[in-house]
Amino acid sequence: MSELVLSVDCSTSGAKCIAWDLEGNEVATGSTQLQLSIPHPGYGEQNPHDWWNATVTAVRQCVKALGDPARVKAFAVTHQRESFACLDSNDEPIRPAMLWLDTRAHDQVNRFGTQRIHELTGKPANPTPAYYKLQWIRENEPETLTNTARIVDVHAYLAHELTGAWRTSVASADPLGLVDISTGDYSDEILNELGVSRDVLPELVDPGALLGTLTERAAAVLNLPAGIPVVSGAGDGQSAGLGAGIIAPGSAYLNVGTGLISGSFSDHYVPSTAYRAMAGTIPGTVNYELFVGAGTFMISWFMSTFAGAEPVFADVPREVQWERKAADIEPGAEGLFVLPYWNGQLTPFWDQNARGVMFGLTGAHTSAHIYRAVLEGIAFELRFCLEEAEGNLPAPIQQFVAMGGGTRSPLWCQIFADVLDRPVVLAGSDEATALGAGILAATGAGLFDSVGDAVAAMTSTTTRYEPKVDGVATYEERYQAYRLIYPALRPVFSATSQGADHAA
């Protein structure tokens, strides 16, 4: 029987475990959901114990489906980024973990989000990194930091449960905003500002390095043999890039999930607000990420807002029905534009005051026009981000390797190809994020000589969407109009936000 590696993807909504063979095929899977707590608007919290409990459930399901756990030669974790927990001296949570989507630290962003912090961490000022949430805790819950013995990311928490050691990956800790991305080590300057000692943070190791081995206790809970190597993983965004085979300049991954993230590879760091820089899965490299806060979230919003009154055919999914309607609308949606800022404007301007806009509505427009304009607007926004960033990229992006739920739409994939005027090719695995962790597990266990060898053996691509001449020409004209709308409305967004804040 062939050798296998296990990867766990502990995301915001659940945990999934996949057993991979050395050709990148899924052999067995297991999954379960995680609860999200939103005690107040803008908050996002979880119980850290739930991260481990969900991992246990997912791994046990996978191992049961696998049948022979002795085939498993290594284990690695990928996870939701920027989320962290404060633990006491008994390794128990002092307060609920604060997640990446928690936005309560807006005031701290305004006061502590300096150019210096951006240059050190690669993260433009916004509420996502843990640095600003820790500033919020320091000011609003000082007793929490006083009693905190450990501050840990999701990877560190799970690594401790698996191995008994407090270690984490550089590519897992870096998104917290506490690491000097140029050195791959914690920034003493940032820690001093927070009043946090290095002693409370986990030891950093490179992605793909050995964290430890599976303890007897963890092995018994997971139904796996003790002593399996546990290899250092990476945050879900970087891991997705690895699972898509992005390990050299010139290509980018495109993850069309709830939000849209596109990342490219570089072997050196240049700060810019046009992207988020994240420590890469290959030591010493960085990922430059473009981040649009709208993806399949917008599809779900449309379905709940506009699609309810339409008849549903039992044998055709609702999204497929609407895709067919949108396909009957000419490219450009007859002059209708959608600015997809339902969750603010992220790269390259980081404008949390921005709001969603439908521009150009007339009596001739239907809900099908709106649906098509949503698909086009997200593609326009990605091009907007790319044009701002590409001057700092080490090489022009020649193609996008796409994954995520949105890539199940052939219409949307073709729109991306036409708007970007670049090929969009689908990743061979729908689980590219978990596959990236599997590649690190296989490399760290010595099953391949290098990450490059593992990528060559375990990744693939499938359907390819080439830009169409007519579509490229139409969207070029429409895009030039689209890119004028946000700059014109930015003062309006600011003014209306101040009015709303005052009214609140």
C-alpha positions, -999 to +999 in steps of 0.1 A: +000+000+000+012+035-008+024+060+018+001+088+028+002+121+046-026+138+066-035+175+065-060+193+086-075+226+075-090+242+107-109+271+092-133+297+106-164+275+098-150+240+105-122+214+104-114+191+075-089+163+074-077+148+042-054+118+036-033+124+004-012+100-016+021+111-030+004+120-064-019+145-047-050+123-048-075+124-019-077+090-004-100+097+026-116+127+042-134+138+074-150+170+084-171+188+110-184+223+117-172+250+141-194+275+159-188+312+155-198+336+183-208+372+175-217+386+210-217+422+196-217+437+161-182+436+147-170+409+171-160+374+161-149+348+187-145+311+192-135+288+221-100+275+214-110+241+228-133+238+198-104+240+174-090+208+189-123+191+193-132+198+157-098+185+146-102+153+165-136+147+150-124+153+114-092+132+119-111+103+134-136+103+105-107+104+080-088+076+097-119+054+099-125+059+062-088+052+055-089+018+072-051+014+077-036+043+098-001+027+095+001+041+060+002+077+074+038+090+074+033+126+084+008+152+096+005+190+090-020+218+097-033+248+079-057+272+095-076+304+097-051+332+100-047+362+123-069+345+150-054+340+184-060+329+220-048+342+253-040+313+277-033+312+314-005+292+331-026+260+329-030+265+291-067+274+296-083+303+277-086+335+297-111+349+272-126+337+239-102+336+210-104+367+188-108+359+151-095+375+119-130+388+111-133+407+144-133+444+136-137+460+171-102+475+170-109+503+145-098+530+169-066+512+176-059+509+139-063+547+135-039+553+164-013+525+161-014+518+124+018+536+115+039+534+084+066+518+106+043+489+116+034+484+080+070+483+069+080+459+096+051+435+091+040+439+055+005+444+067-012+477+059-032+491+088-066+474+091-085+456+119-075+421+107-040+415+122-039+404+159-016+433+167-045+458+168-067+435+187-040+430+213-038+468+216-076+467+222-071+441+249-043+461+265-066+492+267-099+476+275-090+443+293-056+450+309-062+421+334-063+397+304-027+405+294-016+406+330-028+370+334-017+357+300+010+331+300+007+323+263-005+341+232-010+315+204-023+313+169-044+284+157-015+264+144+004+268+177-026+256+197-031+225+176+006+218+174+007+217+212-022+193+214-005+171+188+031+172+201+031+187+235+055+215+223+047+252+220+060+258+185+044+273+154+053+281+118+067+314+107+040+313+080+013+309+107+025+335+132+034+361+106-002+371+098-007+381+135+013+412+127+040+405+154+067+393+131+094+413+113+087+398+078+123+407+067+139+385+094+112+359+100+114+365+137+093+383+162+098+421+162+111+433+196+100+468+186+064+457+182+064+435+213+077+464+234+049+486+221+024+459+233+042+452+266+044+416+256+074+393+263+088+368+239+083+342+266+045+342+260+049+334+223+055+300+207+089+292+193+091+299+155+101+272+130+102+273+092+073+258+072+080+222+064+103+217+095+096+191+121+075+204+150+077+171+169+060+137+169+025+126+177+023+120+214+008+088+229-021+109+243-029+126+210-024+093+190-049+075+213-075+103+208-070+104+170-068+067+164-033+071+148+000+055+157+022+075+181+054+089+168+041+102+134+061+133+124+041+165+128+054+190+103+051+228+104+023+241+082+012+275+071-018+299+072-046+290+048-038+317+022-002+307+018-011+270+019-036+275-009-009+291-031+014+261-025-015+237-033-020+256-065+017+251-074+026+288-071+063+286-062+078+310-087+071+345-100+048+349-130+017+331-118-008+338-092-035+318-074-071+330-073-092+317-045-128+326-052-143+318-018-165+338+006-140+366-001-116+367-030-078+364-024-052+363-051-016+357-042+017+357-060+053+346-051+084+367-044+118+359-030+122+394-015+099+418+003+089+453-009+063+471+013+033+485-004-003+493+005-013+476-028-011+442-012-006+423+021+027+406+024+027+372+041+056+350+049+057+322+023+057+285+025+093+283+013+116+299+040+127+334+031+100+340+005+068+361+007+034+360-008+019+392-020-019+390-016-047+410-032-078+409-011-113+417-023-139+414+005-165+400-018-167+366-036-193+339-031-205+361-002-220+383-029-237+353-046-253+343-013-264+379-007-280+380-042-297+347-037-312+357-004-322+392-016-333+388-052-338+351-060-365+342-035-394+351-057-382+332-087-394+296-093-370+268-084-366+237-105-357+207-083-332+193-107-313+225-113-294+244-085-305+279-081-270+293-089-270+274-122-304+289-131-291+324-124-259+317-143-280+308-174-300+340-170-268+361-166-252+344-196-281+358-218-271+393-208-245+410-230-211+416-214-212+449-196-247+444-182-260+472-204-242+499-185-248+486-150-219+485-126-216+470-091-189+481-067-186+451-045-178+469-012-204+452+009-175+445+034-155+477+027-127+484+002-096+464+010-065+463-012-052+487-024-069+516-005-080+499+028-111+520+030-135+506+056-159+535+050-165+523+014-200+507+008-215+487-020-228+506-050-250+498-080-243+525-106-261+531-138-295+515-130-323+522-155-358+508-159-344+484-185-323+465-159-336+433-144-323+411-116-304+391-142-285+423-151-277+428-114-264+392-111-241+396-141-229+430-129-220+414-095-198+388-113-182+415-135-178+440-106-157+415-085-135+408-116-131+445-122-121+450-086-095+423-089-080+440-119-081+473-101-061+457-073-037+440-097-029+472-116-020+490-083+003+461-073+020+449-104+047+476-104+061+460-073+057+423-084+090+405-094+074+395-127+042+401-147+014+377-139+010+355-169-019+333-156-041+327-126-046+292-111-081+293-096-099+274-069-128+278-045-166+276-048-169+304-073-148+285-099-178+261-103-192+289-125-179+286-161-194+321-168-175+337-139-142+320-148-146+333-184-154+368-171-122+368-150-102+357-180-116+384-202-114+412-177-079+403-166-068+394-202-050+364-188-057+327-188-075+313-158-068+276-152-085+256-125-064+239-098-065+201-100-078+198-065-108+216-050-089+214-017-058+233-026-055+248+009-054+213+025-032+200-003-006+227+004-003+214+040-001+179+026+029+190+004+047+204+035+040+172+054+054+151+026+085+172+022+091+175+060+089+138+064+115+132+037+091+117+012+104+143-014+138+159-016+123+194-019+091+214-019+095+218-057+096+181-062+065+176-040+047+204-059+056+187-093+043+154-081+012+164-061-003+194-080-021+196-113-045+218-133-077+210-152-100+233-172-084+263-189-102+295-198-085+316-224-094+353-228-117+359-258-109+387-281-145+402-281-148+399-243-114+415-237-123+445-259-157+450-243-144+447-208-115+470-214-139+498-223-162+490-193-132+487-169-119+522-178-153+535-167-154+513-136-121+525-122-133+561-121-162+554-098-145+546-065-122+577-065-152+599-073-172+584-044-145+582-018-153+616-003-190+606-002-182+573+016-162+593+042-189+619+048-217+594+051-197+572+075-190+602+097-227+610+097-235+574+106-209+574+134-223+606+148-259+593+147-248+561+165 
